[in-house]
């Protein structure tokens, strides 16, 4: 109790000091994509990151997270075309970085990495700088790469109720999914449950992986060769298998419209579906498990091993060519050196040892203690509002250290996700060659592959579909550009 009271006094003192020392703080606007679909930014002492950054740098840092990629892309277009241009904004892929550079909307940051942003390089490494380099100049600030988090999670209580073992193979997965649909796993006497769910194609990612191919619109390296999933011989076989699951009613129809992790968690926790492809932070943190027990005290979930199929133990998709977060600075700040300096100061501060601890863990003496360089969490680091801490981790973090402090109870789930084989997707790395409109290509490909899976286009037309991708959307040119650029970056392997 004394520690809690002391921390509250400390927090109140920090608020007072912040107000007293920053009479005219410079307001900065950072525009970003939410990592989990949630957009609320806590206020006051519930937001130690903002308090600490504002106090240290004399700013009023305002974050504007947007829930989905589609919403973010649309909102960013509006913001960059108007007067309310953010000082710093997130770049979702390399194609966007190149397009905004060509439009003259980005500030050239090349020289800053040897001066104002040196602390960023010390945290992220020079490879992160290369990820933001186009034409020999640096146009963005890349974060560290995050560790993979997504796997299948299953309702363990349903398995036990139906007397079924944990699925290990693709056939096991289909068998369990069918039982979850047909055998009343929740015991309510109604046929109202599905087998599989997730965000769009990711709901079936382990299925495609079990056939040795990536999900739609992925580009990856195998044996020194750059491959599009669509051109793989086993891709239509994976589509056919997925179509069988959908036709049998085993896949949650809401999967094709859900965009965020919390939506998937709700389907799994509320008993709409028994197997969900989702990241462990969405379902396995202490707060989420408490939520599950509140919904159903007997409910339990477990991580599913990556299923084995015709292609062996399936590889799950993982971003390979783009960092967790990439940031760009508005070109307008070239004419506002004082504002630009503060933006650089924020990025450098959150990359420094003390600033990085702040954005990872909160305030020393309140959310954590530091003894001989070792961080120990207090009970306040488990408060619900701490789920927003990642918003301020602009340049990233040492994930293993971070997870060990923040989520010690989740280490088995974290290690389970790390053990799953991964297929690195480099589609976001490629600078588009002339004649390739990736947005149009991806949209067409996703619509048509969904038609195949939903039975609205016969799989006998797959060769024609692949021909359309090549002739109308220049798929081969995109793959060739990826091959050249990945080779130049040394990413093709030995």
NUVO-443370 format. One record per residue (C-alpha): residue in one letter; x, y, z; residue number from 1. Coordinates in steps of 0.1 Angstrom, whole numbers, plus 5000, padded with zeros to 4 digits. Layout:
N
   code      u      v      w   pos
      A      X      Y      Z   NUM
...
***
This chain:
494
   code      u      v      w   pos
      X   5000   5000   5000     1
      X   5028   5024   5009     2
      X   5044   5018   4974     3
      X   5011   5025   4957     4
      X   5005   5057   4977     5
      X   5041   5068   4970     6
      X   5037   5062   4933     7
      X   5005   5082   4933     8
      X   5022   5111   4950     9
      X   5051   5107   4925    10
      X   5026   5108   4896    11
      X   5008   5138   4909    12
      X   5042   5156   4913    13
      X   5051   5147   4877    14
      X   5018   5162   4864    15
      X   5024   5194   4884    16
      X   5060   5196   4872    17
      X   5049   5190   4836    18
      X   5024   5218   4838    19
      X   5047   5241   4856    20
      X   5078   5236   4834    21
      X   5061   5238   4800    22
      X   5041   5270   4798    23
      X   5041   5270   4760    24
      X   5049   5235   4748    25
      X   5051   5229   4711    26
      X   5022   5208   4699    27
      X   5033   5179   4677    28
      X   5009   5157   4657    29
      X   5019   5120   4650    30
      X   4995   5101   4627    31
      X   4996   5063   4629    32
      X   4980   5030   4623    33
      X   4967   5012   4654    34
      X   4983   4978   4659    35
      X   4953   4962   4674    36
      X   4923   4981   4661    37
      X   4920   5002   4693    38
      X   4923   5040   4690    39
      X   4919   5053   4726    40
      X   4948   5072   4739    41
      X   4947   5075   4778    42
      X   4948   5108   4795    43
      X   4968   5122   4825    44
      X   4987   5099   4848    45
      X   4972   5069   4830    46
      X   4995   5079   4801    47
      X   5031   5080   4816    48
      X   5046   5080   4781    49
      X   5031   5113   4771    50
      X   5038   5128   4805    51
      X   5074   5117   4804    52
      X   5081   5128   4768    53
      X   5063   5161   4772    54
      X   5082   5169   4804    55
      X   5116   5159   4790    56
      X   5113   5177   4757    57
      X   5089   5206   4763    58
      X   5063   5194   4738    59
      X   5026   5185   4737    60
      X   5027   5153   4718    61
      X   4993   5143   4703    62
      X   4988   5109   4688    63
      X   4961   5100   4663    64
      X   4958   5063   4658    65
      X   4935   5049   4631    66
      X   4919   5014   4635    67
      X   4924   4997   4601    68
      X   4948   4999   4572    69
      X   4921   5008   4547    70
      X   4908   5036   4570    71
      X   4944   5048   4576    72
      X   4953   5049   4538    73
      X   4922   5070   4531    74
      X   4927   5093   4560    75
      X   4964   5099   4552    76
      X   4955   5108   4517    77
      X   4931   5135   4530    78
      X   4955   5148   4556    79
      X   4984   5151   4532    80
      X   4963   5169   4507    81
      X   4949   5195   4531    82
      X   4962   5219   4557    83
      X   4962   5196   4587    84
      X   4994   5177   4577    85
      X   5008   5157   4606    86
      X   5044   5163   4616    87
      X   5052   5126   4616    88
      X   5031   5098   4599    89
      X   5033   5061   4595    90
      X   5041   5046   4561    91
      X   5024   5012   4556    92
      X   5046   4998   4528    93
      X   5075   5007   4505    94
      X   5052   5015   4475    95
      X   5036   5043   4496    96
      X   5070   5055   4506    97
      X   5081   5058   4470    98
      X   5049   5074   4458    99
      X   5050   5101   4485   100
      X   5086   5107   4479   101
      X   5079   5112   4442   102
      X   5051   5136   4450   103
      X   5075   5157   4470   104
      X   5057   5152   4503   105
      X   5085   5137   4523   106
      X   5116   5153   4539   107
      X   5149   5138   4529   108
      X   5164   5124   4562   109
      X   5197   5111   4549   110
      X   5220   5135   4568   111
      X   5200   5134   4600   112
      X   5210   5098   4607   113
      X   5246   5109   4613   114
      X   5235   5137   4636   115
      X   5200   5142   4652   116
      X   5189   5106   4646   117
      X   5221   5088   4656   118
      X   5203   5073   4687   119
      X   5177   5058   4664   120
      X   5204   5039   4644   121
      X   5220   5027   4677   122
      X   5186   5011   4685   123
      X   5175   4998   4651   124
      X   5207   4992   4633   125
      X   5218   5002   4598   126
      X   5196   4976   4581   127
      X   5166   4996   4593   128
      X   5180   5027   4575   129
      X   5184   5007   4543   130
      X   5147   4997   4544   131
      X   5139   5034   4541   132
      X   5164   5041   4513   133
      X   5153   5048   4478   134
      X   5177   5061   4451   135
      X   5205   5064   4476   136
      X   5186   5087   4499   137
      X   5168   5080   4532   138
      X   5131   5090   4533   139
      X   5118   5073   4564   140
      X   5126   5062   4600   141
      X   5123   5025   4604   142
      X   5116   5008   4637   143
      X   5131   4975   4649   144
      X   5113   4944   4635   145
      X   5088   4927   4657   146
      X   5087   4890   4666   147
      X   5060   4869   4649   148
      X   5029   4865   4671   149
      X   5001   4848   4651   150
      X   4992   4811   4653   151
      X   4960   4791   4656   152
      X   4943   4792   4690   153
      X   4917   4767   4700   154
      X   4889   4763   4725   155
      X   4905   4736   4747   156
      X   4873   4732   4767   157
      X   4855   4723   4734   158
      X   4881   4697   4725   159
      X   4878   4681   4759   160
      X   4840   4682   4758   161
      X   4840   4663   4725   162
      X   4868   4640   4735   163
      X   4891   4651   4707   164
      X   4929   4653   4706   165
      X   4948   4685   4697   166
      X   4950   4686   4659   167
      X   4984   4680   4645   168
      X   4978   4675   4607   169
      X   4957   4692   4581   170
      X   4933   4663   4582   171
      X   4930   4666   4620   172
      X   4923   4703   4617   173
      X   4894   4696   4593   174
      X   4881   4669   4615   175
      X   4881   4690   4646   176
      X   4866   4720   4627   177
      X   4838   4698   4615   178
      X   4831   4685   4650   179
      X   4830   4721   4663   180
      X   4802   4728   4637   181
      X   4782   4696   4640   182
      X   4786   4682   4675   183
      X   4774   4711   4697   184
      X   4808   4718   4714   185
      X   4793   4745   4737   186
      X   4764   4723   4748   187
      X   4736   4748   4741   188
      X   4716   4725   4719   189
      X   4720   4747   4688   190
      X   4741   4744   4657   191
      X   4755   4779   4659   192
      X   4793   4775   4660   193
      X   4820   4775   4633   194
      X   4853   4757   4631   195
      X   4878   4784   4619   196
      X   4880   4822   4620   197
      X   4904   4850   4616   198
      X   4910   4882   4596   199
      X   4903   4874   4560   200
      X   4928   4850   4544   201
      X   4948   4848   4576   202
      X   4920   4826   4589   203
      X   4934   4800   4565   204
      X   4971   4809   4566   205
      X   4981   4775   4582   206
      X   4961   4757   4555   207
      X   4981   4774   4527   208
      X   5013   4768   4546   209
      X   5005   4731   4549   210
      X   5005   4730   4511   211
      X   5039   4747   4511   212
      X   5027   4780   4497   213
      X   5020   4815   4510   214
      X   4986   4832   4513   215
      X   4973   4853   4484   216
      X   4994   4883   4474   217
      X   5026   4872   4492   218
      X   5061   4872   4477   219
      X   5088   4852   4492   220
      X   5123   4836   4488   221
      X   5129   4799   4486   222
      X   5162   4783   4475   223
      X   5174   4817   4463   224
      X   5144   4821   4441   225
      X   5117   4849   4444   226
      X   5082   4834   4442   227
      X   5047   4847   4440   228
      X   5023   4824   4459   229
      X   4999   4826   4429   230
      X   5025   4810   4405   231
      X   5032   4780   4428   232
      X   5020   4747   4416   233
      X   5004   4738   4449   234
      X   4985   4771   4452   235
      X   4953   4759   4434   236
      X   4954   4727   4455   237
      X   4954   4749   4486   238
      X   4925   4769   4472   239
      X   4906   4736   4465   240
      X   4912   4724   4501   241
      X   4901   4758   4515   242
      X   4870   4757   4492   243
      X   4861   4724   4507   244
      X   4863   4738   4542   245
      X   4841   4768   4532   246
      X   4816   4747   4513   247
      X   4812   4724   4544   248
      X   4803   4754   4565   249
      X   4835   4751   4587   250
      X   4848   4786   4581   251
      X   4832   4816   4599   252
      X   4816   4838   4572   253
      X   4824   4869   4592   254
      X   4861   4861   4587   255
      X   4860   4878   4553   256
      X   4849   4911   4567   257
      X   4868   4913   4601   258
      X   4898   4936   4601   259
      X   4911   4937   4636   260
      X   4924   4913   4663   261
      X   4897   4923   4689   262
      X   4870   4912   4664   263
      X   4887   4878   4661   264
      X   4891   4875   4699   265
      X   4854   4882   4703   266
      X   4844   4853   4680   267
      X   4867   4829   4698   268
      X   4858   4840   4733   269
      X   4820   4843   4727   270
      X   4819   4808   4713   271
      X   4811   4817   4676   272
      X   4841   4798   4664   273
      X   4865   4772   4680   274
      X   4898   4779   4662   275
      X   4911   4814   4655   276
      X   4942   4826   4637   277
      X   4953   4855   4659   278
      X   4983   4869   4677   279
      X   4989   4858   4713   280
      X   4986   4895   4726   281
      X   4950   4894   4715   282
      X   4940   4863   4734   283
      X   4966   4852   4759   284
      X   4975   4883   4780   285
      X   4963   4882   4816   286
      X   4936   4908   4809   287
      X   4922   4888   4779   288
      X   4922   4856   4799   289
      X   4903   4873   4827   290
      X   4878   4885   4800   291
      X   4874   4850   4788   292
      X   4867   4837   4823   293
      X   4842   4865   4828   294
      X   4823   4853   4797   295
      X   4825   4816   4806   296
      X   4843   4804   4837   297
      X   4849   4770   4822   298
      X   4863   4782   4789   299
      X   4900   4776   4782   300
      X   4922   4782   4751   301
      X   4954   4766   4739   302
      X   4979   4772   4711   303
      X   4977   4749   4681   304
      X   5009   4734   4666   305
      X   5014   4744   4630   306
      X   4995   4716   4610   307
      X   5014   4692   4588   308
      X   5001   4688   4552   309
      X   5011   4678   4517   310
      X   5039   4704   4519   311
      X   5052   4693   4552   312
      X   5050   4713   4584   313
      X   5034   4745   4572   314
      X   5051   4779   4573   315
      X   5030   4808   4585   316
      X   5032   4842   4569   317
      X   5054   4868   4585   318
      X   5064   4903   4573   319
      X   5100   4901   4560   320
      X   5106   4932   4540   321
      X   5090   4959   4561   322
      X   5097   4970   4597   323
      X   5071   4969   4624   324
      X   5066   5006   4618   325
      X   5080   5031   4593   326
      X   5077   5068   4597   327
      X   5081   5098   4574   328
      X   5084   5135   4582   329
      X   5064   5161   4563   330
      X   5084   5180   4537   331
      X   5067   5211   4551   332
      X   5090   5209   4582   333
      X   5119   5219   4561   334
      X   5106   5255   4565   335
      X   5100   5251   4602   336
      X   5134   5241   4618   337
      X   5122   5245   4653   338
      X   5094   5220   4648   339
      X   5116   5197   4629   340
      X   5142   5197   4657   341
      X   5115   5187   4682   342
      X   5103   5158   4660   343
      X   5139   5146   4658   344
      X   5143   5150   4696   345
      X   5112   5128   4702   346
      X   5125   5100   4679   347
      X   5160   5102   4695   348
      X   5146   5103   4730   349
      X   5124   5072   4726   350
      X   5154   5054   4711   351
      X   5178   5063   4740   352
      X   5181   5038   4769   353
      X   5161   5060   4793   354
      X   5135   5071   4768   355
      X   5131   5036   4755   356
      X   5125   5023   4790   357
      X   5098   5050   4794   358
      X   5079   5040   4763   359
      X   5082   5003   4771   360
      X   5075   5003   4808   361
      X   5063   5037   4820   362
      X   5077   5058   4848   363
      X   5106   5045   4870   364
      X   5094   5041   4905   365
      X   5058   5038   4894   366
      X   5053   5012   4867   367
      X   5088   4996   4872   368
      X   5119   4997   4893   369
      X   5155   4996   4880   370
      X   5181   4979   4901   371
      X   5216   4972   4887   372
      X   5202   4976   4852   373
      X   5175   4951   4858   374
      X   5139   4962   4852   375
      X   5112   4948   4875   376
      X   5075   4955   4868   377
      X   5052   4967   4895   378
      X   5015   4958   4897   379
      X   5007   4991   4879   380
      X   5023   4978   4847   381
      X   4995   4953   4845   382
      X   4968   4980   4845   383
      X   4944   4979   4815   384
      X   4956   5013   4801   385
      X   4991   4998   4796   386
      X   4979   4982   4765   387
      X   4984   5015   4747   388
      X   5021   5017   4756   389
      X   5031   5004   4721   390
      X   5017   5036   4705   391
      X   5048   5055   4718   392
      X   5074   5029   4708   393
      X   5080   5047   4676   394
      X   5114   5032   4668   395
      X   5107   4998   4684   396
      X   5122   4978   4713   397
      X   5142   4947   4722   398
      X   5113   4923   4720   399
      X   5126   4895   4740   400
      X   5136   4917   4769   401
      X   5103   4936   4767   402
      X   5082   4905   4767   403
      X   5101   4890   4796   404
      X   5093   4920   4818   405
      X   5058   4928   4805   406
      X   5044   4894   4799   407
      X   5062   4867   4821   408
      X   5030   4846   4822   409
      X   5028   4846   4784   410
      X   5063   4833   4777   411
      X   5050   4798   4767   412
      X   5027   4814   4742   413
      X   5055   4837   4729   414
      X   5078   4808   4725   415
      X   5051   4788   4708   416
      X   5047   4816   4682   417
      X   5085   4817   4677   418
      X   5087   4780   4672   419
      X   5062   4781   4643   420
      X   5080   4779   4609   421
      X   5076   4812   4590   422
      X   5076   4822   4554   423
      X   5088   4858   4551   424
      X   5066   4880   4529   425
      X   5086   4906   4509   426
      X   5058   4921   4489   427
      X   5059   4953   4509   428
      X   5096   4957   4502   429
      X   5094   4961   4464   430
      X   5096   4995   4447   431
      X   5070   4992   4419   432
      X   5083   4991   4383   433
      X   5066   5010   4356   434
      X   5033   4995   4346   435
      X   5026   4978   4380   436
      X   4997   4991   4401   437
      X   5000   4969   4432   438
      X   4968   4981   4448   439
      X   4948   4972   4417   440
      X   4966   4939   4413   441
      X   4961   4929   4450   442
      X   4925   4940   4449   443
      X   4918   4919   4417   444
      X   4937   4889   4430   445
      X   4920   4889   4464   446
      X   4885   4893   4448   447
      X   4891   4864   4424   448
      X   4907   4840   4449   449
      X   4878   4847   4472   450
      X   4854   4838   4443   451
      X   4873   4805   4439   452
      X   4870   4797   4476   453
      X   4833   4806   4478   454
      X   4825   4786   4447   455
      X   4816   4815   4426   456
      X   4843   4808   4400   457
      X   4854   4772   4391   458
      X   4889   4762   4398   459
      X   4892   4750   4362   460
      X   4897   4787   4354   461
      X   4927   4791   4377   462
      X   4951   4791   4347   463
      X   4931   4818   4331   464
      X   4931   4838   4363   465
      X   4969   4835   4365   466
      X   4971   4846   4329   467
      X   4951   4877   4338   468
      X   4974   4886   4366   469
      X   5003   4884   4342   470
      X   4989   4901   4312   471
      X   4966   4928   4328   472
      X   4985   4934   4361   473
      X   5021   4926   4352   474
      X   5027   4901   4379   475
      X   5059   4889   4363   476
      X   5073   4924   4363   477
      X   5065   4928   4399   478
      X   5083   4895   4407   479
      X   5113   4905   4386   480
      X   5115   4938   4404   481
      X   5114   4920   4437   482
      X   5142   4896   4426   483
      X   5165   4925   4415   484
      X   5158   4946   4446   485
      X   5161   4917   4471   486
      X   5193   4906   4454   487
      X   5207   4942   4457   488
      X   5198   4942   4494   489
      X   5215   4909   4500   490
      X   5182   4892   4509   491
      X   5182   4862   4485   492
      X   5203   4841   4508   493
      X   5234   4820   4499   494
***
